[in-house]
Amino acid sequence: MQYRCLPGTELRVSQLGLGTVLLGMPYGLGLPDPPADEECERLLRRALDLGINYFDTAATYGRSEELLGQALSGAHPEPVVATKVGVRGDAGTALTGVALRDHIESSLLRSLRRLRLDRLDLVQIHNGDAETITDELLEIMDSMRNTGLVRFWGATTYGEEYPLAVLKVGQEHFSTLQVAYNLLDRSLEARVIPQSRARGVALILRSIFLKGVLS
């Protein structure tokens, strides 16, 4: 396994990571049900044995965080777990003010408890868009980092407008940018990928098998 340090962070991660949405909820081609807990834990430990030390999850991925906490607790060296936090309420509208701060903080604390961690290495803004990257959100992100809850922030994005908005803010606030990229969709090669390199924001590729279509 080859490893790289994510630019602008102290995180040394395997070039291949393991996404865990399928462990917690129906996902992918045909929407298969999640495997049994025992099978999930065997998979996670096998990934560790093969040298994978980067695991992607989210607060909204069913029992994914909890299963990661059970399977990886006590692993040495400690793997890097990247989780996510949303910025929208139950109705899908963007949160603001005290509601946004309380939502983010409570979500982070739940993730810490489920993952059995003392701090979160990387948290990615989930289900946002270009309009949600506000000064208010950036201030909340900075305050959560200053309290020690989060070491580094990132964003997981769709399309081109949203990642470009993240890159415009730059590495001061966002250390990583997660994007969908695969053999059938290389549209981000024109602007997003070059700009991420130029601004020193680490690029994390997801959906490389297009939810199972390419595998």
Disulfide bonds with the S-S distance in Angstrom:
none
